[in-house]
Amino acid sequence: MSVESVFPQLEALLPHVQKPIQYVGGELNSTVKEWDSCDVRWALMYPDAYEVGLPNQGVMILYEVLNEQEGVLAERTYSVWPDLEALMREHRVPQFTVDTHRPVKAFDVFGLSFSTELGYTNMLTALDLAGIPLESKDRGLDDPIVLAGGHAAFNPEPIADFIDAAIIGDGEQAVLDMTKIIREWKAEGRPGGREEVLFRLARTGGVYIPAFYDVEYLPDGRIARVVPNKSGVPWRVSKHTVMDLDEWPYPKQPLVPLAETVHERMSVEIFRGCTRGCRFCQAGMITRPVRERSITGIGEMVDKGLKATGFEEVGLLSLSSADHSEIGDIAKGLADRYEDDKIGLSLPSTRVDAFNVDLANELTRNGRRSGLTFAPEGGSERMRKVINKMVSEEDLIRTVATAYGNGWRQVKLYFMCGLPTETDDDVLQIADMATHVIQKGREVSGSNDIRCTVSIGGFVPKPHTPFQWAPQLSAEETDARLAKLRDKIRGDKKYGRSIGFRYHDGKPGIVEGLLSRGDRRTGAVIRAVYDDGGRFDGWREHFSYNRWMACADKALAPFGIDVDWYTTRERSYEEVLPWDHLDSGLDKDWLWEDWQDALDETEVEDCRWTPCFDCGVCPQMDTHIQIGPTGKKLLPLTVKNAGPAPASSGHAH
């Protein structure tokens, strides 16, 4: 039976809210399918505002992968701002998709992609507005399966009570496999109800169903063990890894937003994974091994994507884009091909040791010279050894000299505060580095009109990294350390004016730390914060540290633990970590050895170019590193201008 659109009720509310355009749908390249012609239906959500959620690559890819399937439809939904939330509650309008404004509760699967833990309260808002019970144990046969994915799903324990399932790793093949199981179960008449379909998913070993696992605790609050409570459910759940990215050239038809969004460009993921081995970096650890897209595959995706969207900038995405084995040829080939069309290229951030002026010139040939961003992460040489970020100050000075000498005027440097073993002195050396950068810049450019912005984030230890055992620096200590750094930069009469200083205070990092290494008991904190009005915790103007701390004190007291227990406490080798039963492929002993190497300030090479270090991923996941060079060049240029064309053919309208 068909499901009605709620747009007529919604439309009446839109004149009373800010940015109503974000709720109307109908974007270029969005897909609308007949409800009745499909037997498995997905509602996909990036749990943040439209302007942040729409450009999200993960959701865009899954939206397309699912909609390409016969008999399957996928629609998108985003978090509604508090002004619309209040009106929807008052007028009983449920959480809806932007594609057809159908109620989210009517779909088979409600899939949420979490790239940060601060989106958890937004998930509860969406569930509540949709009329789906907040806790999985209260859901019935007609409620959707609530599924978590994305990087934060590698430890889904804090939201275990609210989700039915989690998928860790790459989603492309995983959502197709899941669709098949749901389709078969529905075709058989939904035997055994909700529990049966969840059991069929769990049995595959690739979908984690929290309800099928019990957590036992020791008297001191640590976890004793996590055990399946149903026979046939695996002890450990494995991550998914897509091999051969050229077989998955998504998105082919990127969505073009109606309202302004954070990224107005067409993006292509040029490789997945990273083996640089930075010890703080969860993304690099959990996405191993490195899998490069071929230069010809990238060329075809850019060509199709630009034709489908009319964007004037192409973002070459990955964790470290300049590490692609053919990045020079890719940048040159694209800059050559789109020279007439003035299509700009961008790399989100560049490693200091992978940057060179040829690459920089190709990237800016057709676009504008915006600032360059580099991430030394640690202020001192010693800290960079601890975190395995093998970049010396000489490397950095040489690189920025190249940039300033070639006409750049603005360089942004990104660091972290609160890294393991860090002292005040390590952080104060950030000021020295910035001073040397300005000094060198003035010298090579012959101008005083140059800037260096220092941007600092608080370090949050993450699961599945060597720092998963590390204590986190308290918010007070973080703020005190950053205040000393600020005073040192401001007190520099000669260079201080040219150095911009941006930092986040330590408070959001403590909440993120609580959620990133939390276990099931932290679910009570999330629920309490939501009940108290917590929304959009990733947005500074909506985030309330006091609310989180007050709710945590109350919710954790019955268990005899507190926020410090999750954040500033160091873990031992013996401790069972909340995510140990979720297999990212990384060997726990290897991670522990790397943690010991960090404490000894020992660096480890990149296994792309050196022998294997036995991190465990390749054999355990039956995967391998896939890198070029392919020796090919981008597609020949003649194709684009074949035959006479009107003068303005370079631009899509």
NULUM-34952 format. One record per residue (C-alpha): residue number from 1; x, y negated, z negated. Coordinates in Angstrom, 2 decimals. Each point is the difference from the previous one (the first is absolute). Layout:
     k        px        py        pz
   NUM         X         Y         Z
...
This chain:
     k        px        py        pz
     1      0.00      0.00      0.00
     2      1.24     -3.46      0.81
     3      1.37     -2.37     -2.59
     4     -1.21     -3.59     -0.02
     5      2.30     -3.00      0.20
     6     -0.18     -2.30     -3.04
     7      0.89     -3.01      2.15
     8     -3.45     -1.65     -0.20
     9      0.30     -0.19     -3.84
    10      3.68     -0.96      0.17
    11     -0.50     -2.76      2.58
    12     -2.20     -1.96     -2.36
    13      2.84     -0.07     -2.57
    14      2.83     -1.07      2.32
    15     -0.75     -3.76      0.09
    16      0.65     -0.03     -3.78
    17      3.52      1.48      0.01
    18      3.49     -1.06      1.03
    19      1.34      1.33      3.32
    20     -3.16      1.88      1.06
    21      1.67      0.91      3.31
    22      1.98      2.77     -1.74
    23     -3.16      2.01     -0.60
    24     -1.60     -0.02      3.46
    25      2.17      2.50      1.96
    26      0.03      0.25      3.78
    27      3.77     -0.49      0.36
    28      1.69      0.59      3.33
    29      0.85      3.75      0.27
    30     -2.27      1.05     -2.86
    31     -1.99      3.17      0.61
    32     -3.68      0.62     -0.53
    33     -1.36      3.52      0.45
    34     -3.49      1.44     -0.11
    35     -0.63      1.23     -3.55
    36     -2.06      3.00      1.12
    37      2.50      1.16      2.60
    38      2.61      0.59     -2.72
    39      0.11      2.68     -2.66
    40      2.94     -1.25     -2.10
    41      0.07     -3.65     -1.01
    42      2.81     -1.91     -1.71
    43     -0.06     -3.40     -1.72
    44      3.57     -1.29     -0.24
    45      1.02     -2.67     -2.46
    46      3.05     -2.06     -0.72
    47     -1.03     -1.17     -3.48
    48      0.77     -3.68      0.45
    49     -1.45     -3.00      1.81
    50     -0.59      0.16      3.76
    51      2.94     -2.33      0.70
    52      2.42      2.46     -1.63
    53     -1.82      3.20      0.92
    54     -0.70     -0.46      3.69
    55      3.64     -0.09      1.19
    56      0.88      3.08     -2.11
    57      1.61      2.48      2.38
    58     -0.95      3.12     -1.96
    59     -3.74     -0.66      0.10
    60      0.14     -1.17      3.61
    61      1.75      3.22      1.08
    62     -2.42      2.33     -1.82
    63     -2.99     -1.98      1.31
    64      1.16      0.67      3.55
    65      1.14      3.62     -0.53
    66     -3.42      0.89     -1.45
    67     -2.09     -1.94      2.52
    68      1.77      1.73      2.89
    69     -1.47      3.30     -1.18
    70     -3.26      1.25      1.46
    71     -2.77      0.03     -2.62
    72      2.01     -2.00     -2.58
    73     -0.45     -3.65     -0.89
    74      2.06     -2.29     -2.20
    75     -0.98     -3.47     -1.17
    76      1.82     -2.55     -2.15
    77     -0.86     -1.74     -3.24
    78      1.96     -2.55     -2.03
    79     -0.28     -1.52     -3.46
    80     -2.59     -2.76     -0.26
    81      0.94     -3.18     -1.84
    82     -1.63     -0.61     -3.40
    83     -2.41     -2.59      1.48
    84     -1.55      2.58      2.34
    85      0.21      2.77     -2.61
    86     -2.26     -1.99     -2.34
    87     -2.55     -0.61      2.78
    88      0.08      3.65      1.13
    89     -0.75      1.12     -3.56
    90     -2.80     -2.54     -0.34
    91     -1.62      0.96      3.32
    92      0.85      3.71     -0.18
    93      2.10      0.08      3.17
    94      2.39      2.97     -0.12
    95      3.70      0.16      1.02
    96     -0.10      0.07      3.83
    97      2.30      0.65      2.95
    98      0.88     -2.96      2.22
    99     -0.45      2.03      3.19
   100     -3.74      0.71     -0.30
   101     -0.85     -1.20     -3.55
   102     -1.06      3.50     -1.00
   103      0.11      0.77     -3.74
   104      3.25      1.70     -1.04
   105     -1.95      2.53     -2.08
   106     -1.44      1.51      3.21
   107      3.40      1.22      1.28
   108      1.57      3.44     -0.59
   109      3.40     -1.33     -1.06
   110      0.93     -3.29     -1.61
   111      3.76     -0.26      0.59
   112      2.07     -2.68     -1.74
   113      3.58     -0.89      0.91
   114      2.02     -1.32     -2.95
   115      3.31     -1.69      0.72
   116      0.03     -1.47     -3.52
   117     -1.47      1.10     -3.32
   118     -1.53     -3.43     -0.54
   119     -2.86      0.98      2.35
   120     -1.54      2.47     -2.47
   121     -2.56     -2.39     -1.50
   122     -1.13     -0.95      3.53
   123     -0.71      3.69      0.65
   124     -2.31      0.13     -3.03
   125     -1.81     -3.14      1.19
   126     -0.58      1.59      3.41
   127     -1.21      3.30     -1.49
   128     -2.40     -1.81     -2.31
   129     -1.36     -2.26      2.75
   130     -0.40      3.06      2.23
   131     -2.10      1.75     -2.63
   132      2.54      2.84     -0.30
   133      0.60      1.16     -3.60
   134      3.36     -1.33     -1.23
   135      1.15      3.37     -1.33
   136      0.33      3.00      2.27
   137     -1.65      2.31     -2.58
   138     -3.26     -1.93      0.35
   139     -0.25      0.21      3.81
   140     -2.52      2.14      1.80
   141     -0.28      1.80      3.33
   142     -0.96     -3.13      1.93
   143      2.78     -2.24     -1.30
   144      3.05     -0.43      2.25
   145      3.30      1.70     -0.81
   146      2.13     -2.80     -1.45
   147      3.51      0.41      1.37
   148      3.21     -1.91     -0.87
   149      3.00     -0.35      2.31
   150      2.90     -2.40      0.55
   151      3.22     -0.41     -1.96
   152     -1.68     -0.45     -3.38
   153     -1.75      3.38      0.48
   154      3.33      1.74     -0.67
   155     -1.02     -0.38     -3.65
   156     -3.81      0.01      0.04
   157     -0.27      1.03     -3.68
   158     -1.12     -3.42     -1.32
   159     -3.02      0.18      2.34
   160     -0.53      3.78     -0.34
   161     -3.42     -0.48     -1.64
   162     -1.26     -2.25      2.79
   163      1.13      1.83      3.14
   164     -1.00      3.42      1.29
   165      3.14      0.56      2.04
   166      3.39     -1.44      0.96
   167      2.22      0.52      3.02
   168      3.69     -0.75     -0.34
   169      2.13     -0.87      2.99
   170     -0.91     -0.68      3.62
   171     -3.72     -0.08      0.66
   172     -0.37      0.56      3.75
   173     -0.14      3.80      0.11
   174     -1.27      0.27     -3.58
   175     -3.29     -1.83      0.70
   176     -0.64      2.20      3.05
   177      0.57      3.17     -2.04
   178     -2.30     -1.32     -2.73
   179     -2.67     -0.93      2.56
   180      0.02      3.56      1.35
   181     -0.55      1.52     -3.46
   182     -2.86     -2.41     -0.79
   183     -1.59      0.62      3.41
   184      0.02      3.78     -0.49
   185     -1.43     -0.30     -3.52
   186     -2.80     -2.28      1.23
   187     -0.75      2.27      2.96
   188     -0.45      2.92     -2.41
   189     -2.58     -2.02     -1.94
   190      2.32     -1.35     -2.71
   191      0.28      3.30     -1.94
   192      1.21     -0.20     -3.60
   193     -0.57     -3.76     -0.03
   194      2.61     -2.61     -0.72
   195      2.27      2.33     -1.96
   196      0.27      2.43      2.93
   197      1.13     -2.58      2.56
   198      2.53     -1.41     -2.48
   199      1.26      3.54     -0.64
   200      0.42      0.63      3.74
   201      2.05     -3.21      0.23
   202      2.11      0.90     -3.06
   203      0.74      3.48      1.31
   204      1.90     -1.44      2.98
   205      2.75     -1.18     -2.37
   206     -0.03     -3.43      1.65
   207     -2.90     -1.71     -1.78
   208      0.20     -0.71     -3.73
   209     -3.26      0.39     -1.93
   210      0.63     -1.38     -3.52
   211     -3.08      1.70     -1.49
   212      1.58      3.41      0.65
   213      2.97     -0.77     -2.28
   214      0.15     -0.32     -3.79
   215      2.62     -2.09     -1.77
   216      1.25      1.18     -3.41
   217      1.85     -2.39     -2.34
   218      2.65      0.37     -2.70
   219     -0.58     -1.53     -3.47
   220      2.32     -2.92      0.84
   221     -2.11     -1.00      3.03
   222      2.18      1.48      2.75
   223     -1.49      2.47      2.50
   224      0.48      3.69     -0.87
   225     -1.15      1.31      3.38
   226     -2.43     -0.44      2.87
   227     -1.85      3.21      0.93
   228     -2.56      0.96      2.64
   229     -3.32      0.88     -1.69
   230     -1.37      1.97      2.95
   231      1.48      3.02      1.71
   232      1.14     -0.51      3.58
   233      1.11     -3.58     -0.68
   234      3.75     -0.53      0.58
   235      2.32     -0.99     -2.86
   236      1.54     -2.72      2.16
   237     -1.45     -2.08      2.82
   238      2.23     -0.93      2.94
   239      0.38     -3.22      1.92
   240     -0.82     -0.27      3.71
   241      2.68     -0.97      2.52
   242     -0.78     -0.82      3.61
   243      2.84      1.01      2.32
   244      0.52     -1.48      3.48
   245     -1.48     -3.47     -0.31
   246     -0.21     -0.27      3.79
   247     -2.92      2.43     -0.21
   248     -1.81     -2.45     -2.28
   249      0.19     -3.36      1.84
   250     -2.45     -1.80     -2.29
   251     -1.51     -2.52     -0.14
   252     -0.59     -0.05      3.78
   253     -2.69     -2.68     -0.27
   254      0.97     -2.10     -3.04
   255     -2.81     -1.91     -1.66
   256     -0.07     -3.75      0.59
   257     -1.37     -1.77     -3.08
   258     -2.81     -2.55      0.10
   259      1.08     -1.88     -3.10
   260      3.54     -1.08     -0.78
   261      2.10      2.86     -1.41
   262      3.46      0.34     -1.54
   263      1.59      1.34      3.20
   264     -1.11     -1.32      3.39
   265      2.04      2.30      2.18
   266      0.03      3.35      1.71
   267      2.11      2.47     -1.95
   268      1.78      3.17      1.08
   269      1.56      2.40     -2.48
   270      3.38      0.79      1.55
   271      0.97      2.70     -2.47
   272     -1.15      1.60     -3.21
   273      2.10      0.89     -3.00
   274      3.31     -1.31     -1.27
   275      3.07      1.79     -1.34
   276      1.99     -3.00     -1.19
   277     -0.68      1.35     -3.47
   278     -0.73     -3.25     -1.88
   279     -0.87      1.42     -3.39
   280     -2.80     -2.46     -0.83
   281     -1.82      0.49      3.31
   282     -2.97      2.33     -0.21
   283     -0.93     -0.51      3.65
   284      3.43      1.17      1.15
   285     -0.07      3.08     -2.24
   286     -3.53      1.22      0.72
   287      0.05     -0.50      3.78
   288      3.10      2.08      0.73
   289      1.22      1.26      2.45
   290      0.72     -2.74      2.57
   291     -2.08      0.42      3.16
   292      0.67     -2.46      2.81
   293     -2.44     -0.90      2.71
   294      1.75      0.11      3.39
   295      0.87     -3.24      1.76
   296     -2.36      0.88      2.87
   297     -2.78      0.88     -2.46
   298      0.43     -3.38     -1.68
   299     -0.03     -1.77      3.38
   300     -3.26      1.65      0.99
   301     -1.67     -0.80     -3.32
   302      1.02     -3.66      0.19
   303     -1.23     -0.23      3.59
   304     -3.40      1.55     -0.76
   305     -0.41     -1.86     -3.28
   306      0.68     -3.44      1.48
   307     -2.41      0.67      2.87
   308     -2.64      1.12     -2.47
   309      0.36     -2.94     -2.37
   310      1.49     -3.12      1.57
   311      2.27     -0.54     -3.01
   312      3.13     -2.08      0.57
   313      2.26      1.68     -2.53
   314      1.16      3.59     -0.41
   315      1.11      1.27     -3.40
   316      2.44      2.93      0.11
   317     -0.87      1.73     -3.26
   318      1.84      2.55     -2.14
   319      1.72      0.02     -3.37
   320      3.20     -1.30      1.59
   321     -0.65     -0.78      3.66
   322      3.56     -0.98      0.91
   323      1.02      3.60     -0.86
   324     -1.74      1.44      3.08
   325      2.78      1.63      2.04
   326     -1.02     -1.99      3.09
   327     -1.19     -3.25     -1.59
   328      2.29     -2.14      2.19
   329     -1.42      1.49      3.21
   330     -3.56     -0.21     -1.33
   331      0.32     -3.68     -0.87
   332      1.75     -0.89      3.25
   333     -2.41      2.03      2.12
   334     -3.07     -1.58     -1.58
   335      1.44     -3.52      0.11
   336      0.85      0.47      3.70
   337     -3.36      1.42      0.83
   338     -2.06     -2.70     -1.71
   339      2.22     -3.01      0.68
   340     -2.57     -1.65      2.31
   341     -2.84      0.64     -2.43
   342      1.83     -1.52     -2.98
   343     -0.77      3.03     -2.14
   344      1.95     -0.26     -3.27
   345      1.55      2.97     -1.82
   346      0.39      0.37     -3.74
   347      1.66      2.43     -2.42
   348     -1.63     -0.20     -3.42
   349      3.32      0.05     -1.85
   350      3.51      0.75      1.10
   351      2.79      1.76     -1.83
   352      3.03     -2.19     -0.44
   353      2.31      2.61      1.53
   354     -2.26      0.76      2.96
   355     -0.45     -3.60      1.12
   356      2.00     -1.44      2.87
   357     -0.34     -3.12      2.06
   358     -0.84      1.85      3.24
   359     -2.98      1.59     -1.69
   360     -0.98     -3.31     -1.58
   361      0.13     -1.78      3.33
   362     -2.16      2.61      1.71
   363     -2.53     -0.29     -2.82
   364     -0.27     -3.77      0.37
   365      0.44     -0.35      3.74
   366     -3.73     -0.37      0.73
   367     -1.26     -0.95     -3.42
   368      0.86     -2.49     -2.67
   369      3.02      0.01     -2.27
   370     -1.75      0.63     -3.25
   371      2.03      0.75     -3.12
   372      1.97      3.20     -0.38
   373     -0.63      2.24     -2.99
   374      2.68      2.20     -1.56
   375     -0.34      2.15     -3.09
   376      3.22      0.51     -1.98
   377     -2.34      1.06     -2.93
   378      2.75     -0.15     -2.64
   379      1.84     -3.19     -0.94
   380      3.35      1.57     -0.84
   381      2.21      2.53      1.75
   382     -0.44      2.29     -3.04
   383     -3.80     -0.12      0.22
   384      0.09      0.82      3.70
   385      2.00      3.14     -0.85
   386     -2.56      0.98     -2.64
   387     -2.88     -0.29      2.48
   388      2.03      1.44      2.91
   389     -0.48     -3.09      2.13
   390      3.33      0.08      1.71
   391      0.41     -3.62      1.01
   392      2.94     -2.09     -1.14
   393     -0.07     -3.74     -0.53
   394      2.49     -0.31      2.89
   395     -2.51      1.80      2.27
   396     -2.69     -2.43     -1.02
   397      2.14     -3.13      0.44
   398      1.19      1.21      3.39
   399     -3.56      0.66      1.11
   400     -1.42     -3.33     -1.12
   401      2.99     -1.78      1.53
   402     -0.99      1.60      3.30
   403     -3.60     -1.11     -0.44
   404      0.77     -3.59     -1.04
   405      2.65     -0.23      2.71
   406     -2.59      0.99      2.60
   407     -2.57     -2.61     -0.84
   408     -1.98      1.48     -2.87
   409     -0.65     -2.44     -2.83
   410     -1.92      2.11     -2.47
   411      0.97      3.30     -1.64
   412     -2.05      1.80     -2.63
   413      1.66      2.40     -2.43
   414     -2.03      2.53     -1.95
   415      1.13      1.40     -3.36
   416     -1.40      2.01     -2.87
   417      0.21     -0.74     -3.69
   418     -0.17      2.65     -2.71
   419      1.89      2.79      1.80
   420      1.45      2.81     -2.16
   421      3.18     -1.00     -1.96
   422     -0.37     -3.64      1.15
   423      1.38     -2.79     -2.20
   424     -0.57     -3.77      0.01
   425      3.33     -0.38      1.76
   426     -1.09      2.24      2.91
   427     -3.01     -2.25      0.58
   428      1.94     -3.25     -0.39
   429      2.28      1.16      2.82
   430     -3.00     -0.49      2.33
   431      0.57     -3.76     -0.41
   432      3.67      0.40      0.95
   433     -0.97      1.96      3.10
   434     -2.53     -2.62      1.08
   435      2.61     -2.73     -0.53
   436      2.51      1.86      2.19
   437     -2.66      0.39      2.68
   438     -0.72     -3.74      0.09
   439      3.71     -0.82     -0.12
   440      0.70      2.26      2.97
   441     -3.08     -1.25      1.86
   442      1.05     -3.64     -0.30
   443      3.49      0.90      1.10
   444     -0.96      1.93      3.17
   445     -2.93     -2.20      1.06
   446      1.65     -3.31     -0.79
   447     -3.28     -1.08     -1.55
   448     -1.31     -0.47     -3.54
   449     -3.53      0.61      1.18
   450     -0.20      3.71     -0.73
   451     -2.01      1.99     -2.51
   452      0.27      3.25     -1.86
   453     -3.03      1.28     -1.86
   454      0.54      2.49     -2.79
   455     -3.07      2.14     -0.60
   456     -0.11      2.34     -3.00
   457     -2.35      2.81     -0.91
   458     -0.11      1.97     -3.23
   459      1.20      3.60      0.31
   460     -2.67      2.67     -0.58
   461      1.21      3.63     -0.29
   462     -1.95      2.24      2.38
   463     -0.81      3.72      0.14
   464      2.06      2.28      2.30
   465      3.08     -2.25     -0.25
   466      3.23      0.42     -1.99
   467     -1.22     -2.88     -2.20
   468     -3.19      1.83     -1.02
   469      1.67      0.67     -3.38
   470      1.22     -3.58     -0.52
   471     -1.26     -2.43     -2.63
   472     -1.68     -3.12      1.36
   473      1.05     -3.45     -1.20
   474     -2.68     -1.67     -2.15
   475     -1.84     -3.03      1.36
   476      1.60     -2.25     -2.65
   477      3.55      1.10      0.84
   478     -0.67     -0.35      3.75
   479     -1.31     -3.54     -0.46
   480      2.95     -0.96     -2.24
   481      2.53      1.32      2.51
   482     -1.66     -1.83      2.89
   483     -0.15     -3.25     -2.01
   484      3.79      0.14     -0.45
   485      0.43      0.53      3.74
   486     -2.34     -2.87      0.82
   487      1.93     -2.34     -2.31
   488      3.30      1.02      1.58
   489     -1.28     -0.69      3.55
   490     -1.63     -3.31     -0.96
   491      3.06     -1.11     -1.91
   492      2.18      0.28      3.11
   493      0.34     -3.60      1.14
   494      1.81      0.84      3.22
   495     -2.08      2.86      1.40
   496     -3.08      0.39     -2.22
   497     -2.17     -2.26      2.17
   498      0.50      2.27      3.01
   499     -1.02      3.14     -1.90
   500     -3.67      0.81     -0.30
   501     -0.95      2.27     -2.91
   502     -3.11      2.14     -0.01
   503     -0.76      2.63     -2.57
   504     -2.87      1.92     -1.52
   505     -0.25      0.03     -3.76
   506      0.42      3.41     -1.63
   507     -3.66      0.55     -0.91
   508     -1.51      1.51      3.19
   509      3.01      2.36      0.13
   510     -0.89      1.46     -3.41
   511     -3.56      0.78      1.15
   512      1.35      1.49      3.21
   513      2.46      2.04     -2.08
   514     -2.79      1.29     -2.23
   515     -1.97      1.14      3.06
   516      2.89      1.28      2.12
   517      1.31      2.43     -2.66
   518     -3.30      0.49     -1.79
   519     -1.81      3.28     -0.58
   520     -3.71      0.78     -0.32
   521     -0.29     -1.86     -3.29
   522      0.65     -3.30      1.79
   523     -3.27      0.52      1.91
   524     -1.79     -1.24     -3.14
   525      1.97     -3.24      0.23
   526     -0.96     -0.56      3.66
   527     -3.64      0.65     -0.83
   528      0.05     -2.41     -2.96
   529      1.63     -2.75      2.10
   530     -2.59      0.51      2.74
   531     -2.87     -0.13     -2.52
   532      1.47     -3.23     -1.36
   533     -0.11     -1.61      3.47
   534      3.47      0.87      1.36
   535      0.11     -0.42      3.79
   536      2.68     -0.76      2.62
   537      2.85      0.63     -2.46
   538      2.54     -0.42      2.79
   539     -1.01     -3.67      0.34
   540      1.65     -2.37     -2.44
   541     -3.12     -2.12     -0.50
   542     -2.13      3.04     -0.93
   543      2.55      1.95     -2.04
   544     -0.28     -0.11     -3.79
   545      2.89      1.47     -1.97
   546     -1.81     -0.59     -3.28
   547     -3.00      1.96      1.20
   548      2.18      2.97      1.01
   549      1.88     -0.01     -3.31
   550     -3.14     -0.32     -2.13
   551     -1.72      2.83      1.91
   552      3.13      2.17     -0.16
   553      0.37     -0.46     -3.76
   554     -3.57      1.17     -0.53
   555     -0.06      2.80      2.58
   556      3.37      1.54     -0.89
   557     -0.27     -0.24     -3.80
   558     -1.96      3.29     -0.36
   559      2.89      1.82      1.70
   560      2.62     -1.54     -2.30
   561      1.90     -1.64      2.88
   562      0.26     -3.53      1.40
   563      1.12     -2.00      3.03
   564      3.67      0.10     -1.06
   565     -0.19      3.79     -0.09
   566     -0.72     -0.03      3.75
   567      2.23     -2.92      1.01
   568      3.08     -0.81     -2.10
   569      0.66      3.57     -1.21
   570      2.73      2.09      1.62
   571     -0.97      3.58      0.97
   572      2.18      3.07     -0.58
   573      0.83      2.79      2.47
   574     -2.26      2.45     -1.87
   575     -3.12     -2.17      0.15
   576     -2.83      1.16      2.28
   577     -0.86     -3.03      2.12
   578     -3.66     -0.58      0.93
   579      0.72      0.54      3.73
   580      2.29      3.05     -0.24
   581     -2.68      2.26      1.51
   582     -0.14     -2.19      3.13
   583      2.79      0.99      2.34
   584      1.60     -2.85      1.93
   585      2.64      2.46      1.21
   586      2.67     -1.59     -2.18
   587      1.76      2.39     -2.34
   588     -0.41     -1.18     -3.60
   589      3.55      1.03     -0.88
   590      1.33     -1.99      2.95
   591     -1.92     -3.07     -1.20
   592      1.38      0.48     -3.52
   593      3.59      0.29      1.30
   594     -0.54     -3.18      2.01
   595     -1.24     -1.72     -3.19
   596      3.21      1.10     -1.76
   597      2.03     -1.30      2.98
   598     -1.80     -3.34     -0.41
   599      1.01     -0.19     -3.65
   600      3.60      0.77      1.05
   601     -0.21     -2.66      2.77
   602      0.70      2.61      2.68
   603     -1.13     -0.68      3.56
   604     -1.39      2.67      2.36
   605      0.20     -0.16      3.80
   606     -2.91      0.06      2.47
   607     -0.67      3.63      1.03
   608     -0.98     -1.07      3.51
   609      3.68     -0.32      0.88
   610      1.65      2.24     -2.61
   611     -0.47      3.59     -1.16
   612     -3.19      0.84     -1.90
   613     -0.16     -0.71     -3.75
   614     -2.70      2.61     -0.68
   615     -2.77     -2.39     -1.02
   616     -2.28      2.91      0.91
   617     -2.36     -1.66      2.48
   618      1.01      1.62      3.29
   619     -0.01      3.68     -1.05
   620     -2.94     -0.34     -2.38
   621     -2.26     -1.85      2.41
   622      1.30      1.86      3.07
   623      1.01     -3.32      1.54
   624      3.20     -1.52      1.33
   625      1.48     -3.39      0.81
   626     -1.03     -1.17      3.48
   627      2.17     -2.78      1.37
   628      1.30     -1.15      3.38
   629      1.65     -1.33      1.88
   630     -2.07      1.21      2.95
   631      2.24     -1.92      2.42
   632     -3.11     -1.32      1.74
   633     -0.87     -3.61      0.62
   634     -3.41     -1.62     -0.23
   635     -2.32      0.50      2.96
   636      1.20     -1.75      3.18
   637     -1.08     -3.61      0.25
   638     -1.47      0.26      3.48
   639     -3.16      1.68     -1.26
   640     -1.30     -3.08     -1.74
   641      0.07     -2.34      2.97
   642     -0.90      2.45      2.71
   643     -1.94     -1.81      2.73
   644     -0.97     -3.66      0.14
   645     -1.76     -1.25     -3.10
   646     -1.53     -3.31     -1.01
   647      2.44     -2.36     -1.68
   648     -1.46      0.40     -3.47
   649     -0.04      3.80      0.03
   650      2.51      0.13     -2.83
   651     -2.61     -0.77     -2.63
   652     -2.95      2.06     -1.05
   653     -3.08     -2.09     -0.63
